[in-house]
Amino acid sequence: MLQQTSRRNMLRGLGAGAIATPAVAGCLGQSGGPVESITVAYVPIYPNMQHFVMQQEGYYDELPVDVSIERFSNGPSVVKAFASGDVDVGVAGITPAMVLRDNGTNATVLAANGRNAFKTMATTEIADLYERAGSETFSQFEAEQGRKLRFGAPPDGSVPDIVLRYWIERDLDAGEFDSVVSKSKIQPAKSVQTIQSGDIDATMIMEPFATMISQDDGFAELEWSGDIFPGHPMTGLFVNDRVSAATELAESLVDAHVRATELVNNNPGRAAEHAASVMGSGVTTALAADAMDSRAADFISDPRAIVDQTVTMSEYVAEVGNIDEPINPDDLFDFDPYDATNS
């Protein structure tokens, strides 16, 4: 622990000095020129808790470069910006990182953010049916109602979409996804209003919206994604080549991420305040704090903790056609910055 603390203090010292002299050797990019500034793209979802802490606590200000932060509505928009070179760091789902790699863009995951991040929520009527019928729920619902059960989830290829499809097709073996349910593409912040209005019957949703839905007596939890796909990754911190090649910058970035994870786990109330202030979308500090007690709130930094599950997920992502072939973890992950700051 003393060695780890010393290493972190050294990184902070380097960061402070490098702001004044950005051409230090540790911040040289792949081209050999100095990395003087970076742009961080993030999606304002609860599993990106570390970003909220890093932004609000000023951890980004401690990096040895100037940092610009841009907000994106979803993973696909981050993919486009990252692929075009408009952003250098992505704080988004693991599947966008897979898509980037598959398309030939070098997105390298330096840290995990969280795992097991979803709950399947539905009306109490469907919850009762699921308890009785299990995998036959969808066919029985269609037979009784004359239509398919309507599921709401983020866009195709997103992590919740993949976990939802995996649950129906693999875990339940209920049939081909599109043949047993009707899916509506809904952003997380809209899911509560949409299910309460009756426009959908169920949703695969992350916190704190799962907690918000559960506070309504008309809805109940069907499954937790940690039981469907144990240990599955959600979001992570991935970077382009110029950042990964700038050793001190990459290590400083991961160090800040690790400190953010420690704050989240040691002071969840403060982290909840940061989440509410950055997310918006009706997320109050009280709601964000309540969601901290959820088993769908599991925040980590160690990238090795999600490697095996990422490979398994990539096999399924390739099967459904979002990428051409499963991801080689040696191509996607770089453990050196994490190891350097946590040795």
Phi, psi and chi 1 to 4 in degrees:
 res  aa     phi    psi   chi1   chi2   chi3   chi4
   1 MET       -  -39.8  179.0   61.5   70.2      -
   2 LEU   -62.2  -39.1  -72.4  175.5      -      -
   3 GLN   -65.3  -41.3 -176.6  178.3    6.6      -
   4 GLN   -63.5  -45.2  177.2  174.2  -41.1      -
   5 THR   -62.6  -42.5  -57.8      -      -      -
   6 SER   -60.8  -43.0  175.8      -      -      -
   7 ARG   -61.5  -42.0  173.7   62.0  171.6  162.9
   8 ARG   -67.3  -41.3  -69.0 -175.7 -179.1  176.2
   9 ASN   -61.7  -37.5  -72.2  -24.6      -      -
  10 MET   -64.1  -42.2 -178.5 -177.9   72.5      -
  11 LEU   -62.6  -40.0  -79.4  170.6      -      -
  12 ARG   -65.9  -37.1  -68.3  173.9 -156.9  152.8
  13 GLY   -65.2  -41.6      -      -      -      -
  14 LEU   -62.1  -39.5  -77.9  169.3      -      -
  15 GLY   -62.0  -45.6      -      -      -      -
  16 ALA   -63.0  -40.2      -      -      -      -
  17 GLY   -71.6  -35.7      -      -      -      -
  18 ALA   -71.1  -24.5      -      -      -      -
  19 ILE   -62.7  -36.0  -68.2  173.8      -      -
  20 ALA   -77.4  -32.1      -      -      -      -
  21 THR  -130.6   79.8   56.8      -      -      -
  22 PRO   -67.7   -8.4   23.5  -33.3      -      -
  23 ALA   -89.8   16.4      -      -      -      -
  24 VAL   -59.0  152.8  -66.1      -      -      -
  25 ALA   -59.5  -36.3      -      -      -      -
  26 GLY   -67.7  -13.9      -      -      -      -
  27 CYS  -110.8   22.3  -74.1      -      -      -
  28 LEU   -78.1  133.3  -66.6 -179.3      -      -
  29 GLY   -81.8 -177.8      -      -      -      -
  30 GLN   -62.0  -30.2 -167.3  172.3   41.1      -
  31 SER   -78.2   -6.6   64.3      -      -      -
  32 GLY    94.7  -15.4      -      -      -      -
  33 GLY   -84.2  159.2      -      -      -      -
  34 PRO   -71.8  145.0   26.8  -34.5      -      -
  35 VAL   -91.9  108.6  177.7      -      -      -
  36 GLU   -99.8  -20.7  -62.0 -176.5    1.2      -
  37 SER  -152.6  153.0   64.0      -      -      -
  38 ILE  -138.1  156.3   59.2  172.5      -      -
  39 THR  -115.7  128.1  -60.6      -      -      -
  40 VAL  -104.0  125.0  176.9      -      -      -
  41 ALA  -103.7  134.3      -      -      -      -
  42 TYR  -138.2  153.6   78.6   96.8      -      -
  43 VAL  -105.3  129.0  180.0      -      -      -
  44 PRO   -78.3   66.0   31.3  -36.9      -      -
  45 ILE  -118.9  151.7   54.9  175.7      -      -
  46 TYR   -54.0  -40.0 -163.0   78.2      -      -
  47 PRO   -62.8  -13.0  -27.7   38.4      -      -
  48 ASN   -91.4   35.8  -74.1  -22.6      -      -
  49 MET   -55.3  -38.2 -173.6   66.8   66.9      -
  50 GLN   -59.8  -37.9  -72.2   92.1  -21.2      -
  51 HIS   -63.0  -43.4  167.5   78.9      -      -
  52 PHE   -57.8  -43.4  -53.5  145.2      -      -
  53 VAL   -66.5  -45.2  171.2      -      -      -
  54 MET   -61.8  -37.5  -68.7  166.0   70.3      -
  55 GLN   -71.5  -49.0  179.6  174.4  -31.4      -
  56 GLN   -77.6  -29.4  -61.1  -58.7  103.2      -
  57 GLU   -86.6   -5.2  -69.1  -76.4  -26.5      -
  58 GLY    82.1   17.4      -      -      -      -
  59 TYR   -65.9  -33.6  -68.2  175.7      -      -
  60 TYR   -63.9  -31.2  -75.6  119.6      -      -
  61 ASP   -67.4  -19.8  -62.5  -26.0      -      -
  62 GLU   -85.7   -8.4  -60.9  172.2    8.9      -
  63 LEU   -69.8  154.3  -61.8 -177.4      -      -
  64 PRO   -79.6   27.1   30.6  -37.0      -      -
  65 VAL  -146.8  165.4  -66.4      -      -      -
  66 ASP   -77.7  138.6  -68.3  -30.8      -      -
  67 VAL  -121.3  127.2  178.6      -      -      -
  68 SER  -108.4  142.0  -61.8      -      -      -
  69 ILE  -119.3  130.3  -62.2  172.9      -      -
  70 GLU  -124.7  137.1  -66.5 -169.4   12.8      -
  71 ARG   -96.9  133.8  178.4  177.4  177.9  130.5
  72 PHE  -125.1  151.0  -71.0   79.9      -      -
  73 SER   -78.9  -24.3   60.7      -      -      -
  74 ASN  -160.4  171.4   52.8   52.2      -      -
  75 GLY   -61.2  -45.3      -      -      -      -
  76 PRO   -56.3  -36.1  -29.7   37.0      -      -
  77 SER   -69.4  -32.6   61.1      -      -      -
  78 VAL   -67.0  -41.1  172.9      -      -      -
  79 VAL   -56.4  -47.2  167.1      -      -      -
  80 LYS   -62.5  -44.9  -68.2  179.2 -178.0  178.2
  81 ALA   -67.7  -39.1      -      -      -      -
  82 PHE   -67.4  -44.7 -165.1   97.8      -      -
  83 ALA   -64.8  -31.4      -      -      -      -
  84 SER   -82.4   -6.9   67.2      -      -      -
  85 GLY    85.8    9.1      -      -      -      -
  86 ASP   -75.3  -23.7  -68.1  -23.1      -      -
  87 VAL  -129.3  155.1  -59.9      -      -      -
  88 ASP  -109.9  -26.9  -53.4  -74.3      -      -
  89 VAL  -129.4  132.6  179.3      -      -      -
  90 GLY  -115.3  132.0      -      -      -      -
  91 VAL  -116.2   90.4 -172.2      -      -      -
  92 ALA  -157.6 -174.2      -      -      -      -
  93 GLY   -62.3  156.1      -      -      -      -
  94 ILE   -70.1  -28.8 -161.8   70.7      -      -
  95 THR   -67.9  -36.8   49.1      -      -      -
  96 PRO   -57.7  -37.8  -30.9   38.1      -      -
  97 ALA   -64.2  -38.7      -      -      -      -
  98 MET   -62.3  -45.1  -66.1 -180.0 -168.1      -
  99 VAL   -62.3  -41.7  170.3      -      -      -
 100 LEU   -60.2  -47.6  -76.2  163.4      -      -
 101 ARG   -61.5  -44.2  -90.3  -73.4  172.6 -178.8
 102 ASP   -62.5  -30.6 -172.0   65.5      -      -
 103 ASN   -89.3    4.5  -70.4  -22.2      -      -
 104 GLY    93.2    6.8      -      -      -      -
 105 THR   -94.9  127.8  -58.8      -      -      -
 106 ASN   -79.1   87.4  -71.4  -22.5      -      -
 107 ALA   -99.9  119.1      -      -      -      -
 108 THR  -113.0  123.3  -58.5      -      -      -
 109 VAL   -81.4  121.8  176.4      -      -      -
 110 LEU  -101.9  -24.8  -59.5 -175.3      -      -
 111 ALA  -153.1  150.9      -      -      -      -
 112 ALA   -89.5  155.8      -      -      -      -
 113 ASN  -106.6  -46.3  -77.1   -1.8      -      -
 114 GLY  -166.0  174.0      -      -      -      -
 115 ARG  -150.0  166.6   55.7 -167.6  172.2 -173.6
 116 ASN    53.1   47.5  -56.9  -36.7      -      -
 117 ALA   -96.0    7.8      -      -      -      -
 118 PHE  -126.1  157.4  -52.3  108.6      -      -
 119 LYS  -129.7  142.9  -70.0 -177.2  177.3  179.8
 120 THR   -91.7  113.1  -53.3      -      -      -
 121 MET  -110.3  144.5  -53.4  -64.5  -63.2      -
 122 ALA  -151.8  171.9      -      -      -      -
 123 THR   -63.5  156.0   63.3      -      -      -
 124 THR   -63.3  -30.2   51.4      -      -      -
 125 GLU   -63.9  -43.0  -68.5   81.1    4.9      -
 126 ILE   -71.3  -35.6  -69.2  172.1      -      -
 127 ALA   -60.9  -41.1      -      -      -      -
 128 ASP   -64.5  -42.2  -68.5  -18.9      -      -
 129 LEU   -63.9  -41.9  176.4   59.4      -      -
 130 TYR   -63.9  -38.3 -177.5   69.5      -      -
 131 GLU   -63.5  -34.8 -173.7  174.0   -8.1      -
 132 ARG   -84.0  -40.8  -61.6 -168.3  -50.7  -90.4
 133 ALA  -105.3  -19.5      -      -      -      -
 134 GLY    57.7 -125.3      -      -      -      -
 135 SER   -66.0  -15.3   62.6      -      -      -
 136 GLU   -86.5    2.0  -59.7  -61.4  -41.6      -
 137 THR   -53.8  -45.8  -63.9      -      -      -
 138 PHE   -69.6  -42.2  -50.9  104.5      -      -
 139 SER   -69.5  -38.9   58.3      -      -      -
 140 GLN   -66.8  -40.3  -71.6 -163.7   24.6      -
 141 PHE   -61.4  -45.1  179.6   90.3      -      -
 142 GLU   -65.4  -37.4 -174.9  170.0    4.6      -
 143 ALA   -65.8  -37.8      -      -      -      -
 144 GLU   -80.6  -37.3  -65.5  171.1    3.4      -
 145 GLN  -100.1  -14.3  -58.3  -64.2  -35.2      -
 146 GLY    75.4   17.7      -      -      -      -
 147 ARG  -155.4  164.3   63.2  171.9  176.1   83.0
 148 LYS   -76.5  152.8  -64.1  176.3 -175.8  176.5
 149 LEU   -65.5  133.6 -169.8  149.0      -      -
 150 ARG   -95.1  116.4  -61.7  168.3  -59.3 -173.7
 151 PHE  -105.5  138.8 -112.0  101.0      -      -
 152 GLY  -108.6  135.1      -      -      -      -
 153 ALA  -160.4  160.3      -      -      -      -
 154 PRO   -59.8  175.2  -28.9   38.4      -      -
 155 PRO   -55.6  156.7  -26.1   34.6      -      -
 156 ASP   -54.5  136.3  -65.5   -8.9      -      -
 157 GLY    91.7  -12.5      -      -      -      -
 158 SER   -71.0  163.6   63.9      -      -      -
 159 VAL   -60.4  -46.8 -179.4      -      -      -
 160 PRO   -62.2  -35.3   17.1  -30.4      -      -
 161 ASP   -62.9  -44.2  170.3   70.7      -      -
 162 ILE   -65.1  -43.5  -67.1  -61.3      -      -
 163 VAL   -65.3  -39.0  174.1      -      -      -
 164 LEU   -61.5  -47.3  174.1   59.0      -      -
 165 ARG   -63.8  -40.9  -68.7  170.5 -174.2  -88.3
 166 TYR   -61.9  -41.7 -174.5   92.8      -      -
 167 TRP   -60.5  -48.2  174.3   53.8      -      -
 168 ILE   -71.9  -44.3  -69.4  174.6      -      -
 169 GLU   -84.6  -36.6  -65.5 -174.1  -11.1      -
 170 ARG  -104.7  -51.6  -66.1  -69.1 -177.2   81.4
 171 ASP   -70.0  -45.9 -168.3   57.3      -      -
 172 LEU   -90.6  -22.8  -67.4  178.4      -      -
 173 ASP    53.4   46.1 -166.2   21.0      -      -
 174 ALA   -90.3   -3.3      -      -      -      -
 175 GLY   121.8  176.8      -      -      -      -
 176 GLU   -65.0  134.9 -175.0  179.0  -11.6      -
 177 PHE   -48.4  -56.5 -178.8   80.5      -      -
 178 ASP   -68.1  -15.5  -67.5  -32.7      -      -
 179 SER   -87.4  -16.4   69.4      -      -      -
 180 VAL  -114.3  -20.3  -64.1      -      -      -
 181 VAL  -135.4  161.1  -58.8      -      -      -
 182 SER  -110.8  122.6  174.1      -      -      -
 183 LYS  -103.8  135.5 -178.9 -165.8  168.0 -174.0
 184 SER  -110.4  135.5  -62.5      -      -      -
 185 LYS   -83.2  113.5  -61.9  176.4 -175.9  178.5
 186 ILE  -134.3  130.6  -60.2  171.1      -      -
 187 GLN   -70.4  148.6  -61.9  -62.8  -18.3      -
 188 PRO   -50.5  -43.5  -28.8   36.0      -      -
 189 ALA   -65.4  -20.2      -      -      -      -
 190 LYS   -93.6   -7.5  -59.6  -69.8 -173.9 -178.9
 191 SER   -67.4  -38.6   60.0      -      -      -
 192 VAL   -63.3  -51.7  178.3      -      -      -
 193 GLN   -60.3  -38.5  176.6 -175.9   -6.2      -
 194 THR   -69.6  -41.1  -53.9      -      -      -
 195 ILE   -74.5  -34.1 -163.8  170.3      -      -
 196 GLN   -70.2  -26.9  -71.5  177.2  -24.1      -
 197 SER   -80.7  -10.8   68.2      -      -      -
 198 GLY    88.4    7.8      -      -      -      -
 199 ASP   -75.2  -22.4  -69.4  -23.5      -      -
 200 ILE  -131.9  161.0   57.1  173.7      -      -
 201 ASP  -100.1  -24.4  -53.4  -61.3      -      -
 202 ALA  -156.9  164.6      -      -      -      -
 203 THR  -152.5  147.4 -179.0      -      -      -
 204 MET   -97.6  108.6  178.1   68.1   76.4      -
 205 ILE  -134.8  148.8 -169.8   64.0      -      -
 206 MET   -94.8  173.5   64.2 -166.5   73.5      -
 207 GLU   -76.3  158.0  -65.2  -65.8   -7.0      -
 208 PRO   -87.6    7.8   35.0  -37.4      -      -
 209 PHE   -72.2  -28.5  -56.8  110.9      -      -
 210 ALA   -63.4  -41.1      -      -      -      -
 211 THR   -65.3  -40.7  -68.1      -      -      -
 212 MET   -61.1  -44.7 -175.5 -176.7  -69.7      -
 213 ILE   -65.0  -39.0  -66.7  172.0      -      -
 214 SER   -66.8  -18.8   69.8      -      -      -
 215 GLN   -78.9   -5.6  -66.1  170.1  -12.6      -
 216 ASP   -98.1  124.3 -172.2  -39.1      -      -
 217 ASP   -62.3  -15.3  -68.5  -21.2      -      -
 218 GLY   -83.6    1.5      -      -      -      -
 219 PHE  -135.9  156.4  -56.2   93.7      -      -
 220 ALA  -149.2  163.0      -      -      -      -
 221 GLU   -86.4  131.2  178.3 -177.6  -27.2      -
 222 LEU   -89.6  -52.4  -57.7 -174.2      -      -
 223 GLU  -148.5  159.2  -67.6  -73.9   -3.8      -
 224 TRP  -109.0  136.7  168.7   50.3      -      -
 225 SER   -63.5  -22.0   64.2      -      -      -
 226 GLY   -67.5  -20.9      -      -      -      -
 227 ASP   -90.0  -32.1  -73.1  -27.3      -      -
 228 ILE   -69.9  -47.4  -64.6  168.6      -      -
 229 PHE  -140.0   75.6 -163.9  149.1      -      -
 230 PRO   -52.2  127.0  -26.5   36.4      -      -
 231 GLY    77.6   11.2      -      -      -      -
 232 HIS   -61.7  142.6   75.9   81.3      -      -
 233 PRO   -74.4  155.1   29.2  -34.9      -      -
 234 MET  -115.7  -84.7  174.1   50.1 -163.0      -
 235 THR  -116.2  167.7   62.4      -      -      -
 236 GLY  -154.8 -179.9      -      -      -      -
 237 LEU  -110.4  113.5 -175.9  149.1      -      -
 238 PHE  -123.2  152.6   53.4   88.2      -      -
 239 VAL  -134.4  162.8  -57.9      -      -      -
 240 ASN   -89.0 -178.9   61.7   13.3      -      -
 241 ASP   -64.2  -37.4  -75.8  -12.0      -      -
 242 ARG   -65.9  -30.2   65.4 -167.5  -67.0  -95.4
 243 VAL   -79.6  -44.8  175.3      -      -      -
 244 SER   -65.5  -28.8   60.1      -      -      -
 245 ALA   -80.0  -17.6      -      -      -      -
 246 ALA   -89.4   90.1      -      -      -      -
 247 THR   -54.1  -52.5  -55.6      -      -      -
 248 GLU   -65.5  -35.8  -64.5  -64.1  -11.7      -
 249 LEU   -64.4  -47.8  171.5   57.8      -      -
 250 ALA   -60.9  -43.1      -      -      -      -
 251 GLU   -67.4  -39.3  -68.8  179.5    3.7      -
 252 SER   -64.8  -38.1  -63.2      -      -      -
 253 LEU   -64.3  -45.0 -172.4   59.6      -      -
 254 VAL   -67.8  -39.1  172.1      -      -      -
 255 ASP   -58.7  -43.7  171.3   68.9      -      -
 256 ALA   -63.5  -37.8      -      -      -      -
 257 HIS   -64.2  -44.4 -170.3  -77.6      -      -
 258 VAL   -62.9  -42.7  170.8      -      -      -
 259 ARG   -63.7  -35.4  -73.4 -171.1  -75.1  134.5
 260 ALA   -65.3  -42.4      -      -      -      -
 261 THR   -61.8  -40.6  -60.4      -      -      -
 262 GLU   -62.9  -40.8  -69.6  173.0  -11.3      -
 263 LEU   -64.9  -42.8 -172.6  149.0      -      -
 264 VAL   -57.7  -46.6  172.0      -      -      -
 265 ASN   -78.5  -26.4  -68.4  -34.6      -      -
 266 ASN   -95.4  -24.5  -65.5  -28.3      -      -
 267 ASN  -138.8   66.6 -166.7  -15.2      -      -
 268 PRO   -60.8  -29.1   20.9  -32.5      -      -
 269 GLY   -64.7  -42.6      -      -      -      -
 270 ARG   -66.9  -41.3 -173.9  174.5  179.7   85.3
 271 ALA   -61.1  -38.6      -      -      -      -
 272 ALA   -62.7  -38.7      -      -      -      -
 273 GLU   -60.4  -43.3  -68.2  177.7    5.5      -
 274 HIS   -65.3  -41.8  -65.8  -31.4      -      -
 275 ALA   -60.3  -46.5      -      -      -      -
 276 ALA   -63.1  -39.3      -      -      -      -
 277 SER   -70.8  -29.4   64.6      -      -      -
 278 VAL   -93.2  -40.5  177.5      -      -      -
 279 MET   -68.8  -44.7  -70.8 -178.9   67.9      -
 280 GLY    65.9 -140.1      -      -      -      -
 281 SER    54.6   33.3  -59.5      -      -      -
 282 GLY    78.8    8.9      -      -      -      -
 283 VAL   -83.5  111.6  176.6      -      -      -
 284 THR   -89.9  164.0   64.6      -      -      -
 285 THR   -61.0  -38.9  -62.8      -      -      -
 286 ALA   -62.9  -43.2      -      -      -      -
 287 LEU   -66.0  -45.4  175.6   62.4      -      -
 288 ALA   -60.8  -36.1      -      -      -      -
 289 ALA   -70.5  -41.8      -      -      -      -
 290 ASP   -59.1  -39.7  -73.9  -14.3      -      -
 291 ALA   -68.7  -20.2      -      -      -      -
 292 MET   -61.1  -25.0  -77.2  -71.5 -172.9      -
 293 ASP   -83.5   -5.6  -65.8  -32.0      -      -
 294 SER   -73.9  146.6  169.1      -      -      -
 295 ARG   -72.3   -8.8   53.8 -175.9  177.6  172.9
 296 ALA   -88.5    8.3      -      -      -      -
 297 ALA  -113.9   89.4      -      -      -      -
 298 ASP  -130.4   99.7 -175.6    2.4      -      -
 299 PHE  -105.7  130.1  -56.4  103.9      -      -
 300 ILE  -141.4  170.6   57.3  175.7      -      -
 301 SER  -124.0  -32.4  -76.8      -      -      -
 302 ASP   -60.0  114.7 -173.2   -6.4      -      -
 303 PRO   -66.3  -26.3   24.0  -33.0      -      -
 304 ARG   -65.5  -21.6  -73.7 -169.2  175.2   86.9
 305 ALA   -69.1  -14.2      -      -      -      -
 306 ILE  -120.9    6.0   62.6  168.4      -      -
 307 VAL   -63.5  -55.3  171.4      -      -      -
 308 ASP   -59.9  -42.5  -68.9  -15.1      -      -
 309 GLN   -69.0  -32.1  -64.2   86.8  -15.9      -
 310 THR   -66.3  -40.8  -63.3      -      -      -
 311 VAL   -62.2  -46.0  172.3      -      -      -
 312 THR   -61.5  -43.3  -59.6      -      -      -
 313 MET   -63.6  -39.6 -179.7  176.7  -76.8      -
 314 SER   -65.0  -30.9   77.4      -      -      -
 315 GLU   -63.9  -41.7  -67.6  170.3   -6.4      -
 316 TYR   -72.7  -38.7 -175.4   69.4      -      -
 317 VAL   -60.3  -39.1  173.2      -      -      -
 318 ALA   -67.4  -38.2      -      -      -      -
 319 GLU   -63.8  -38.0 -175.5  176.1  -43.7      -
 320 VAL   -85.1   -2.5  -61.0      -      -      -
 321 GLY    95.3    9.4      -      -      -      -
 322 ASN   -79.8  -24.0  -66.7  112.6      -      -
 323 ILE  -135.0  161.3   56.8  177.0      -      -
 324 ASP   -76.6  -35.5  -70.2  -26.1      -      -
 325 GLU  -152.2  157.1   58.1 -175.5   19.7      -
 326 PRO   -56.6  152.8  -24.7   34.8      -      -
 327 ILE   -80.5  136.9  -67.6  -63.7      -      -
 328 ASN   -83.6  118.5 -178.3  -22.7      -      -
 329 PRO   -60.8  -27.1   20.9  -32.5      -      -
 330 ASP   -65.7  -25.0  -66.6  -24.7      -      -
 331 ASP   -83.8  -32.8  -66.8  -25.6      -      -
 332 LEU   -89.1  -35.3 -173.9   62.7      -      -
 333 PHE  -107.1  146.0  -69.1   92.4      -      -
 334 ASP  -128.9  112.7 -178.6    1.4      -      -
 335 PHE   -89.7  -11.9  -52.2  118.5      -      -
 336 ASP   -59.2  -46.4  -71.6  -14.6      -      -
 337 PRO   -61.7  -39.8  -26.7   38.3      -      -
 338 TYR   -65.3  -44.5 -178.1   84.5      -      -
 339 ASP   -63.5  -38.1  -67.8  -16.9      -      -
 340 ALA   -66.4  -32.8      -      -      -      -
 341 THR   -95.8   -4.4   58.1      -      -      -
 342 ASN  -133.0   33.6  -68.3  -86.9      -      -
 343 SER  -101.0      -   57.5      -      -      -
